[in-house]
Amino acid sequence: MEKRYLENPYPDYVNKQTTPINLDEEHVKNLICTYVDAVLEHCRPGCDDEDNRGDLYVGNAGIAYMFWKMSRSNQCHDLYPASLEHAHAFIRNAKANADRYKKRREERYSFLCGNAGIYAVSAVISQDLKLVQDLSDDLTNFKAGIAPSKEHLHTKYGCDEVLVGRAGYLSGCYWLNDVLPEKKITDDDVISICQMVIASGREYAKMTNAPLPLMYQYHGTEYLGAAHGLCSILHMLLDSPWFSNDPISAPSAELRDIKKSIDFYLMLQDEEGNFPVALEDLRSGREKRLVHWCHGAPGAVYLFAKAYLIFKEDKYLQSLKKSADLVWKKGFLRKGPGICHGVAGNGYVFLLLYRLTNDPKYFYRAIKFMELLSNAEFKLRARTPDRPHSLYEGVAGTVCYLIDLLEPDQAHFPFMDVFH
């Protein structure tokens, strides 16, 4: 079976004399233009053949997010002066699709794969375009997810993970409060949602005799990774107002269960630096390890970076460094350029470590992951994603990574900024 990754063709960083750090900004901007031009050519609003949901993960809302991010970039705004207008056009189409889901109550708090993400991105675009009524309507539609996210719901897919569950909705709440001029989601609402996430995790862990205090399932599988599983749920709990000040204000029982669950997950890291895909792997002995944001170390790093910033324990930093070394060795994925399971998503690991440690080695590695996108072997052997222009599977996410490479002091994986 062919390996999932390409061999890393680059020497690792030693020092600035033997391995100088040279970021060719013009090359990065040319790459951005290549990808954005492809998006504009193939994804006209209203004629989107790739996906008709409109959502952040694979739909027009994700493309709108890319253009919004570009509109706010000092380095890249001038590449596409109409980027905010493009963002508005794509988000309008996404909202037209979102209307079909309004009667589905559980859909109201689905963020990456649902309506809440569409309205959150629309709100920040409306804010920047000074569309006062649109902003009000967008926030009303986003906040429609608050009430159901506080309910004790059980759905066929699970209620708590990042793509469709409460953790994703929390990430949207934090993001809106960060980027809009005034806090729109109250601390009381956020904490109420966090309490329901904890209650849900405790209930499932008790029911299944799980070896940790908080556990969750998605479509019947006890996933551990960022997209569907435990680590992003715990990350979003750490992002809550409970942990925004020193001393921590989380109730002692909640703090205990969150911390124990983080440390249990940390113990699952193998010698190479990776993590199992699901809790079931511990029982079955399944050896499969994926070096993806969605399943594996490239997604786990955001939880441990947040834990390190809050608890100041060196074990989390050491875990991060092991993960980064794994990604450097096995992270040149053949699945494409995207952020969910592609080269840009793994490159974000190094931008995170660079912001956290200021070690130039990580910025050097991030540059090399950018250079791989133009590598002849990568172009020949990389697969074309199902939605090749989307935010999470395709080049819209790659553009976000390239923008962040030009502005590394502000770099963050979409909706997972551990420094906010």
DRENDO-915609 format. One record per residue (C-alpha): residue number from 1; residue in three letters; x, y, z. Coordinates in pm, 1 decimal, m for minus. Example, Ala and Ser with C-alpha at 12.3 -4.5 7.8 and 13.67 -1.06 7.14 Angstrom:
DRENDO-915609
NODE    i   aa         x         y         z
NODE    1  ALA    1230.0    m450.0     780.0
NODE    2  SER    1367.0    m106.0     714.0
***
This chain:
DRENDO-915609
NODE    i   aa         x         y         z
NODE    1  MET       0.0       0.0       0.0
NODE    2  GLU     138.6     339.3     m99.4
NODE    3  LYS     227.2     567.9     187.0
NODE    4  ARG      m8.0     853.3     272.8
NODE    5  TYR     275.2    1105.9     266.9
NODE    6  LEU     572.8    1207.7      58.0
NODE    7  GLU     924.7    1190.4     191.9
NODE    8  ASN    1035.8    1527.2     325.6
NODE    9  PRO    1289.3    1655.3      69.0
NODE   10  TYR    1423.5    1936.9     285.4
NODE   11  PRO    1700.8    1946.2     548.1
NODE   12  ASP    1575.3    2042.0     892.0
NODE   13  TYR    1669.5    2371.9    1052.6
NODE   14  VAL    2002.8    2384.1    1235.6
NODE   15  ASN    2086.7    2752.0    1261.1
NODE   16  LYS    2056.2    3061.6    1044.8
NODE   17  GLN    2405.8    3012.9     904.1
NODE   18  THR    2364.3    2657.2     774.1
NODE   19  THR    1989.1    2670.7     703.3
NODE   20  PRO    1894.7    3033.9     638.2
NODE   21  ILE    1530.6    3134.5     662.1
NODE   22  ASN    1430.8    3292.1     333.2
NODE   23  LEU    1063.8    3364.7     279.0
NODE   24  ASP    1004.0    3466.4     m82.3
NODE   25  GLU     703.9    3691.3     m26.9
NODE   26  GLU     644.8    3743.9    m398.8
NODE   27  HIS     630.3    3369.2    m451.5
NODE   28  VAL     377.2    3336.6    m168.4
NODE   29  LYS     162.7    3612.7    m316.0
NODE   30  ASN     179.9    3452.8    m659.6
NODE   31  LEU      60.5    3125.8    m506.9
NODE   32  ILE    m225.0    3309.9    m337.5
NODE   33  CYS    m327.7    3465.7    m667.5
NODE   34  THR    m313.4    3130.0    m844.6
NODE   35  TYR    m547.3    2972.4    m591.1
NODE   36  VAL    m784.1    3269.3    m562.6
NODE   37  ASP    m812.2    3299.9    m940.2
NODE   38  ALA    m907.0    2931.1    m954.2
NODE   39  VAL   m1175.2    2989.6    m690.3
NODE   40  LEU   m1318.3    3284.2    m882.5
NODE   41  GLU   m1314.8    3086.4   m1206.4
NODE   42  HIS   m1481.4    2771.5   m1077.0
NODE   43  CYS   m1701.2    2886.8    m787.8
NODE   44  ARG   m1924.8    3167.9    m906.3
NODE   45  PRO   m2183.4    3250.4    m638.5
NODE   46  GLY   m2515.5    3097.7    m733.6
NODE   47  CYS   m2353.8    2847.7    m970.4
NODE   48  ASP   m2161.7    2640.5    m719.3
NODE   49  ASP   m2133.4    2285.0    m846.7
NODE   50  GLU   m1909.8    2174.8    m558.7
NODE   51  ASP   m2158.3    2185.7    m275.5
NODE   52  ASN   m2506.1    2323.6    m225.9
NODE   53  ARG   m2505.7    2333.4     154.0
NODE   54  GLY   m2316.4    2660.3     162.7
NODE   55  ASP   m2139.8    2573.8     488.0
NODE   56  LEU   m1795.3    2664.4     619.1
NODE   57  TYR   m1644.7    2321.2     574.1
NODE   58  VAL   m1696.7    2270.9     200.4
NODE   59  GLY   m1935.8    2543.7      85.4
NODE   60  ASN   m1958.8    2908.3      m6.5
NODE   61  ALA   m1936.0    3031.6     352.6
NODE   62  GLY   m1582.3    2895.3     370.3
NODE   63  ILE   m1485.8    3077.9      53.0
NODE   64  ALA   m1647.5    3392.2     194.0
NODE   65  TYR   m1432.6    3350.2     506.2
NODE   66  MET   m1119.0    3330.6     290.9
NODE   67  PHE   m1205.1    3657.1     113.2
NODE   68  TRP   m1294.8    3823.3     444.4
NODE   69  LYS    m959.1    3719.7     589.7
NODE   70  MET    m784.0    3862.4     284.9
NODE   71  SER    m974.5    4190.1     320.2
NODE   72  ARG    m831.0    4230.4     671.1
NODE   73  SER    m471.9    4139.3     576.4
NODE   74  ASN    m223.1    4424.3     552.8
NODE   75  GLN      m0.9    4208.8     331.9
NODE   76  CYS    m264.9    4076.7      92.8
NODE   77  HIS    m555.2    4318.7      75.5
NODE   78  ASP    m414.9    4495.1    m229.8
NODE   79  LEU    m393.5    4167.9    m423.5
NODE   80  TYR    m774.4    4170.4    m447.5
NODE   81  PRO    m911.4    4513.1    m353.4
NODE   82  ALA   m1265.6    4381.7    m402.7
NODE   83  SER   m1213.4    4091.2    m160.6
NODE   84  LEU   m1481.6    4210.9      82.3
NODE   85  GLU   m1731.6    4241.3    m204.2
NODE   86  HIS   m1641.8    3887.6    m313.8
NODE   87  ALA   m1695.4    3772.8      44.6
NODE   88  HIS   m2038.9    3934.8      46.1
NODE   89  ALA   m2140.0    3767.2    m279.5
NODE   90  PHE   m2038.4    3420.2    m160.3
NODE   91  ILE   m2202.7    3457.3     180.0
NODE   92  ARG   m2528.7    3573.4      20.9
NODE   93  ASN   m2542.5    3248.4    m171.4
NODE   94  ALA   m2459.3    3048.1     139.1
NODE   95  LYS   m2745.2    3214.8     327.7
NODE   96  ALA   m2985.0    3130.5      46.5
NODE   97  ASN   m2899.2    2764.1     101.5
NODE   98  ALA   m2920.6    2801.6     479.7
NODE   99  ASP   m3289.1    2895.0     457.9
NODE  100  ARG   m3372.2    2531.8     382.0
NODE  101  TYR   m3241.9    2416.7     721.6
NODE  102  LYS   m3407.8    2671.1     947.5
NODE  103  LYS   m3676.2    2432.7    1072.2
NODE  104  ARG   m3422.4    2172.8    1185.4
NODE  105  ARG   m3367.8    2267.1    1547.6
NODE  106  GLU   m3038.0    2083.8    1593.5
NODE  107  GLU   m2900.8    2251.3    1280.8
NODE  108  ARG   m2913.4    2588.5    1451.7
NODE  109  TYR   m2597.8    2529.0    1652.8
NODE  110  SER   m2401.5    2336.4    1387.1
NODE  111  PHE   m2105.1    2558.3    1305.8
NODE  112  LEU   m1857.7    2416.2    1053.6
NODE  113  CYS   m2119.7    2202.1     878.1
NODE  114  GLY   m2431.9    2404.5     948.1
NODE  115  ASN   m2617.5    2730.1     960.0
NODE  116  ALA   m2447.3    2884.2    1262.7
NODE  117  GLY   m2117.3    2910.6    1076.7
NODE  118  ILE   m2284.4    3068.4     776.4
NODE  119  TYR   m2447.5    3339.5     988.4
NODE  120  ALA   m2133.0    3402.1    1194.1
NODE  121  VAL   m1924.4    3472.1     884.0
NODE  122  SER   m2206.7    3679.4     739.0
NODE  123  ALA   m2213.3    3887.4    1058.0
NODE  124  VAL   m1846.6    3986.9    1037.0
NODE  125  ILE   m1881.4    4068.5     667.0
NODE  126  SER   m2192.1    4277.0     738.4
NODE  127  GLN   m1999.1    4456.1    1013.8
NODE  128  ASP   m1711.6    4543.9     781.6
NODE  129  LEU   m1949.5    4659.5     507.1
NODE  130  LYS   m2147.4    4863.4     763.4
NODE  131  LEU   m2471.9    4681.8     676.5
NODE  132  VAL   m2644.3    4748.6    1006.9
NODE  133  GLN   m2970.7    4560.9     945.8
NODE  134  ASP   m2793.8    4262.7     790.7
NODE  135  LEU   m2562.2    4245.6    1091.9
NODE  136  SER   m2859.4    4245.5    1328.6
NODE  137  ASP   m3034.9    3971.8    1129.0
NODE  138  ASP   m2719.0    3762.0    1107.3
NODE  139  LEU   m2661.6    3779.0    1483.3
NODE  140  THR   m3025.7    3689.9    1550.8
NODE  141  ASN   m2992.7    3383.3    1329.5
NODE  142  PHE   m2661.5    3284.6    1489.2
NODE  143  LYS   m2802.8    3324.9    1839.6
NODE  144  ALA   m3088.1    3093.1    1747.8
NODE  145  GLY   m2835.9    2820.6    1832.1
NODE  146  ILE   m2797.7    2925.9    2196.2
NODE  147  ALA   m3121.5    2778.2    2331.5
NODE  148  PRO   m3094.4    2433.4    2165.6
NODE  149  SER   m2726.1    2409.1    2259.8
NODE  150  LYS   m2828.9    2429.5    2625.2
NODE  151  GLU   m3076.4    2143.7    2592.0
NODE  152  HIS   m3011.4    1781.5    2676.9
NODE  153  LEU   m3029.8    1665.0    2316.6
NODE  154  HIS   m2933.5    1328.9    2178.9
NODE  155  THR   m2904.1    1298.0    1802.4
NODE  156  LYS   m2787.7    1020.5    1574.0
NODE  157  TYR   m2451.9    1190.6    1520.9
NODE  158  GLY   m2367.2    1320.0    1866.5
NODE  159  CYS   m2414.5    1669.4    2000.5
NODE  160  ASP   m2077.2    1789.8    2117.3
NODE  161  GLU   m1799.0    1780.2    1857.6
NODE  162  VAL   m1668.6    2059.1    1634.9
NODE  163  LEU   m1823.4    1994.9    1293.4
NODE  164  VAL   m2191.0    1982.7    1392.6
NODE  165  GLY   m2199.6    1995.6    1772.6
NODE  166  ARG   m2176.5    2229.6    2067.3
NODE  167  ALA   m1796.9    2261.7    2062.4
NODE  168  GLY   m1815.6    2404.6    1712.1
NODE  169  TYR   m2086.3    2647.3    1823.3
NODE  170  LEU   m1864.0    2758.8    2111.8
NODE  171  SER   m1579.7    2822.6    1866.6
NODE  172  GLY   m1815.0    3050.2    1673.2
NODE  173  CYS   m1914.8    3234.2    1991.0
NODE  174  TYR   m1551.1    3297.8    2082.1
NODE  175  TRP   m1465.4    3406.2    1728.5
NODE  176  LEU   m1752.5    3654.9    1702.7
NODE  177  ASN   m1664.7    3802.3    2041.5
NODE  178  ASP   m1305.4    3842.0    1924.2
NODE  179  VAL   m1362.3    4000.5    1583.4
NODE  180  LEU   m1672.6    4215.7    1636.4
NODE  181  PRO   m1626.7    4547.1    1817.9
NODE  182  GLU   m1854.9    4451.2    2107.1
NODE  183  LYS   m1907.5    4116.7    2279.6
NODE  184  LYS   m2223.6    3965.9    2131.1
NODE  185  ILE   m2245.5    3637.2    2323.2
NODE  186  THR   m2260.6    3673.7    2700.5
NODE  187  ASP   m2032.8    3487.0    2938.2
NODE  188  ASP   m2341.3    3342.0    3105.5
NODE  189  ASP   m2459.8    3186.5    2779.5
NODE  190  VAL   m2114.7    3049.0    2700.4
NODE  191  ILE   m2077.8    2896.2    3046.6
NODE  192  SER   m2424.4    2740.9    3027.1
NODE  193  ILE   m2326.6    2570.8    2701.0
NODE  194  CYS   m1997.8    2453.3    2855.3
NODE  195  GLN   m2188.2    2306.0    3148.3
NODE  196  MET   m2407.3    2108.8    2907.6
NODE  197  VAL   m2098.3    1984.5    2721.2
NODE  198  ILE   m1954.2    1862.8    3052.7
NODE  199  ALA   m2283.5    1702.9    3159.6
NODE  200  SER   m2302.8    1523.6    2825.4
NODE  201  GLY   m1943.8    1400.1    2854.1
NODE  202  ARG   m1991.1    1278.9    3209.4
NODE  203  GLU   m2310.0    1094.9    3120.7
NODE  204  TYR   m2153.3     916.4    2824.9
NODE  205  ALA   m1835.2     832.2    3015.9
NODE  206  LYS   m2038.3     680.1    3300.7
NODE  207  MET   m2266.4     488.4    3065.6
NODE  208  THR   m1971.5     331.2    2881.6
NODE  209  ASN   m1733.4     291.6    3177.4
NODE  210  ALA   m1484.0     512.8    2996.5
NODE  211  PRO   m1132.0     542.0    3143.8
NODE  212  LEU   m1161.5     922.1    3166.7
NODE  213  PRO   m1421.1    1157.0    3322.3
NODE  214  LEU   m1544.2    1315.0    2996.0
NODE  215  MET   m1604.7    1118.5    2677.6
NODE  216  TYR   m1815.6    1161.7    2365.2
NODE  217  GLN   m1923.7     979.0    2051.0
NODE  218  TYR   m1989.5    1076.2    1690.8
NODE  219  HIS   m2196.6     837.1    1477.6
NODE  220  GLY   m2130.1     567.4    1734.1
NODE  221  THR   m1749.7     604.4    1735.0
NODE  222  GLU   m1552.6     745.0    2028.6
NODE  223  TYR   m1327.8     974.9    1825.6
NODE  224  LEU   m1031.8    1148.7    1984.1
NODE  225  GLY    m916.6    1389.1    1710.8
NODE  226  ALA    m999.5    1750.1    1635.0
NODE  227  ALA   m1273.3    1718.3    1373.8
NODE  228  HIS   m1506.4    1470.8    1540.9
NODE  229  GLY   m1365.1    1405.3    1881.9
NODE  230  LEU   m1242.1    1471.1    2228.0
NODE  231  CYS    m947.1    1707.0    2184.5
NODE  232  SER   m1137.4    1995.0    2024.9
NODE  233  ILE   m1422.1    1959.6    2273.4
NODE  234  LEU   m1174.7    1995.7    2559.9
NODE  235  HIS   m1003.9    2284.3    2377.5
NODE  236  MET   m1332.4    2475.8    2355.3
NODE  237  LEU   m1391.1    2423.5    2727.1
NODE  238  LEU   m1046.6    2572.8    2796.3
NODE  239  ASP   m1138.0    2873.1    2580.1
NODE  240  SER   m1432.2    2951.8    2809.5
NODE  241  PRO   m1450.9    3248.2    3050.4
NODE  242  TRP   m1366.8    3001.8    3330.3
NODE  243  PHE   m1004.8    3004.5    3211.0
NODE  244  SER    m968.4    3361.3    3083.9
NODE  245  ASN    m833.2    3498.6    3411.5
NODE  246  ASP    m583.6    3399.3    3676.0
NODE  247  PRO    m689.8    3245.2    3908.7
NODE  248  ILE    m908.9    3005.2    3714.0
NODE  249  SER   m1278.1    3045.5    3801.8
NODE  250  ALA   m1402.2    2704.0    3688.4
NODE  251  PRO   m1584.9    2511.0    3962.1
NODE  252  SER   m1354.4    2254.1    4120.2
NODE  253  ALA   m1542.4    1947.3    3991.8
NODE  254  GLU   m1548.5    2080.9    3636.1
NODE  255  LEU   m1182.0    2177.8    3650.2
NODE  256  ARG   m1091.3    1833.9    3782.8
NODE  257  ASP   m1278.2    1649.0    3507.9
NODE  258  ILE   m1143.6    1870.3    3229.3
NODE  259  LYS    m784.9    1841.6    3353.4
NODE  260  LYS    m804.5    1464.4    3407.1
NODE  261  SER    m946.5    1417.2    3058.2
NODE  262  ILE    m670.0    1628.3    2902.5
NODE  263  ASP    m403.5    1433.0    3087.2
NODE  264  PHE    m557.9    1099.1    2989.3
NODE  265  TYR    m547.4    1205.0    2624.9
NODE  266  LEU    m187.9    1320.2    2667.3
NODE  267  MET     m92.8     972.2    2791.7
NODE  268  LEU    m210.3     826.7    2460.4
NODE  269  GLN      65.0    1001.8    2264.0
NODE  270  ASP     300.0     740.7    2119.3
NODE  271  GLU     677.4     756.2    2090.8
NODE  272  GLU     653.7     899.8    1742.2
NODE  273  GLY     431.5    1181.4    1865.1
NODE  274  ASN      91.8    1073.5    1734.3
NODE  275  PHE    m242.7     973.4    1884.2
NODE  276  PRO    m502.4     701.5    1820.0
NODE  277  VAL    m798.2     794.5    1600.8
NODE  278  ALA   m1059.6     662.9    1845.9
NODE  279  LEU   m1087.2     521.7    2196.0
NODE  280  GLU   m1190.6     188.5    2042.1
NODE  281  ASP    m835.7     158.7    1904.5
NODE  282  LEU    m709.8      96.4    2258.7
NODE  283  ARG    m928.7    m212.3    2285.1
NODE  284  SER    m880.0    m341.7    1931.3
NODE  285  GLY    m505.6    m276.8    1908.2
NODE  286  ARG    m557.6     m90.8    1580.5
NODE  287  GLU    m227.4      63.5    1480.2
NODE  288  LYS    m352.4     310.8    1221.3
NODE  289  ARG    m225.2     661.8    1292.0
NODE  290  LEU    m325.9     958.6    1077.8
NODE  291  VAL    m115.2    1274.8    1056.8
NODE  292  HIS    m414.0    1500.5     983.6
NODE  293  TRP    m579.2    1793.7    1159.3
NODE  294  CYS    m901.0    1594.8    1168.5
NODE  295  HIS    m748.2    1278.3    1320.2
NODE  296  GLY    m408.9    1291.5    1486.7
NODE  297  ALA    m134.7    1512.9    1623.5
NODE  298  PRO    m189.6    1810.2    1385.7
NODE  299  GLY    m526.8    1871.2    1553.3
NODE  300  ALA    m424.5    1774.0    1906.6
NODE  301  VAL    m165.3    2052.9    1918.6
NODE  302  TYR    m430.4    2321.6    1972.0
NODE  303  LEU    m558.0    2155.5    2288.3
NODE  304  PHE    m210.3    2114.5    2434.5
NODE  305  ALA    m102.2    2465.7    2337.7
NODE  306  LYS    m404.8    2602.2    2520.7
NODE  307  ALA    m338.7    2373.7    2817.1
NODE  308  TYR      24.0    2490.3    2828.0
NODE  309  LEU     m78.3    2856.7    2826.6
NODE  310  ILE    m327.0    2799.5    3110.0
NODE  311  PHE    m157.7    2543.4    3335.4
NODE  312  LYS     207.1    2627.7    3255.1
NODE  313  GLU     307.7    2259.7    3274.7
NODE  314  ASP     610.2    2160.1    3068.4
NODE  315  LYS     463.4    1822.4    2971.5
NODE  316  TYR     225.6    1996.7    2733.1
NODE  317  LEU     507.4    2184.3    2560.6
NODE  318  GLN     707.1    1862.5    2524.3
NODE  319  SER     403.2    1697.2    2367.8
NODE  320  LEU     374.2    1984.9    2121.7
NODE  321  LYS     736.4    1951.4    2018.7
NODE  322  LYS     698.1    1576.1    1963.9
NODE  323  SER     391.0    1638.9    1750.6
NODE  324  ALA     572.5    1900.8    1545.6
NODE  325  ASP     863.8    1664.5    1482.1
NODE  326  LEU     619.4    1397.5    1364.7
NODE  327  VAL     451.6    1641.8    1126.2
NODE  328  TRP     790.5    1744.4     987.1
NODE  329  LYS     870.7    1379.1     921.6
NODE  330  LYS     535.3    1246.2     796.6
NODE  331  GLY     318.7    1549.3     731.3
NODE  332  PHE     369.7    1607.1     357.9
NODE  333  LEU      32.9    1453.5     283.6
NODE  334  ARG     m65.5    1328.8     m58.7
NODE  335  LYS    m430.7    1413.9       8.7
NODE  336  GLY    m386.9    1765.9    m123.5
NODE  337  PRO    m321.2    2124.0     m11.4
NODE  338  GLY    m609.9    2171.3     234.5
NODE  339  ILE    m629.0    2233.7     608.4
NODE  340  CYS    m840.1    1937.9     726.2
NODE  341  HIS    m625.4    1658.2     585.1
NODE  342  GLY    m365.2    1831.7     372.7
NODE  343  VAL     m37.2    2017.2     358.1
NODE  344  ALA    m163.0    2356.9     478.5
NODE  345  GLY    m332.6    2209.0     785.8
NODE  346  ASN      m7.1    2044.2     886.1
NODE  347  GLY     190.2    2359.7     811.4
NODE  348  TYR     m27.9    2542.2    1063.6
NODE  349  VAL     130.8    2324.9    1335.8
NODE  350  PHE     458.9    2507.7    1281.7
NODE  351  LEU     300.8    2852.9    1278.4
NODE  352  LEU     139.9    2766.5    1612.5
NODE  353  LEU     470.8    2649.3    1761.4
NODE  354  TYR     646.8    2957.6    1624.8
NODE  355  ARG     399.7    3190.2    1796.4
NODE  356  LEU     423.4    2987.6    2115.9
NODE  357  THR     803.7    2950.4    2139.0
NODE  358  ASN     950.4    3208.7    1899.1
NODE  359  ASP    1190.5    2934.0    1785.1
NODE  360  PRO    1293.9    3011.0    1422.9
NODE  361  LYS    1304.0    2637.1    1347.8
NODE  362  TYR     926.3    2630.4    1333.7
NODE  363  PHE     897.8    2926.1    1098.1
NODE  364  TYR    1156.3    2760.9     873.1
NODE  365  ARG     947.7    2442.9     868.4
NODE  366  ALA     629.5    2639.6     792.0
NODE  367  ILE     804.4    2795.0     490.4
NODE  368  LYS     909.5    2451.4     364.7
NODE  369  PHE     550.9    2330.3     378.0
NODE  370  MET     458.9    2628.8     160.4
NODE  371  GLU     737.2    2539.4     m82.7
NODE  372  LEU     603.0    2186.2    m111.0
NODE  373  LEU     290.8    2323.7    m279.4
NODE  374  SER     507.5    2402.5    m584.5
NODE  375  ASN     708.7    2080.4    m556.4
NODE  376  ALA     700.2    1875.9    m880.4
NODE  377  GLU     648.8    1544.2    m700.3
NODE  378  PHE     365.5    1687.6    m493.6
NODE  379  LYS     192.1    1821.8    m804.0
NODE  380  LEU     228.8    1483.0    m972.0
NODE  381  ARG     124.4    1257.6    m683.7
NODE  382  ALA    m114.1    1464.0    m470.2
NODE  383  ARG    m481.6    1380.7    m495.2
NODE  384  THR    m749.6    1627.8    m595.1
NODE  385  PRO    m993.6    1676.5    m304.3
NODE  386  ASP   m1366.9    1621.2    m353.5
NODE  387  ARG   m1423.5    1997.3    m305.7
NODE  388  PRO   m1095.7    2135.6    m439.3
NODE  389  HIS   m1175.4    2504.4    m377.1
NODE  390  SER   m1331.3    2480.1     m30.3
NODE  391  LEU   m1203.8    2605.1     306.3
NODE  392  TYR   m1132.1    2274.5     477.7
NODE  393  GLU   m1069.0    2035.3     188.5
NODE  394  GLY    m934.8    2269.1     m78.1
NODE  395  VAL    m738.5    2577.9    m168.5
NODE  396  ALA    m945.8    2838.7      17.5
NODE  397  GLY    m789.8    2701.7     335.7
NODE  398  THR    m448.5    2698.6     170.2
NODE  399  VAL    m486.8    3070.1      96.2
NODE  400  CYS    m557.3    3132.8     465.2
NODE  401  TYR    m237.1    2948.2     553.0
NODE  402  LEU     m35.0    3151.0     302.8
NODE  403  ILE    m176.5    3478.5     435.3
NODE  404  ASP     m77.2    3371.3     785.5
NODE  405  LEU     270.0    3275.7     665.7
NODE  406  LEU     314.6    3639.5     560.8
NODE  407  GLU     186.7    3758.1     901.5
NODE  408  PRO     308.3    3487.3    1142.9
NODE  409  ASP     260.0    3693.6    1458.2
NODE  410  GLN    m117.5    3677.0    1393.6
NODE  411  ALA    m134.9    3326.1    1246.0
NODE  412  HIS    m404.2    3085.7    1365.1
NODE  413  PHE    m592.5    2789.2    1228.5
NODE  414  PRO    m947.0    2904.7    1139.6
NODE  415  PHE   m1168.6    2932.6    1448.1
NODE  416  MET    m901.3    2777.3    1675.3
NODE  417  ASP    m690.7    3072.1    1790.4
NODE  418  VAL    m535.9    2957.4    2119.4
NODE  419  PHE    m402.1    3307.7    2187.6
NODE  420  HIS    m735.4    3490.5    2177.5
***
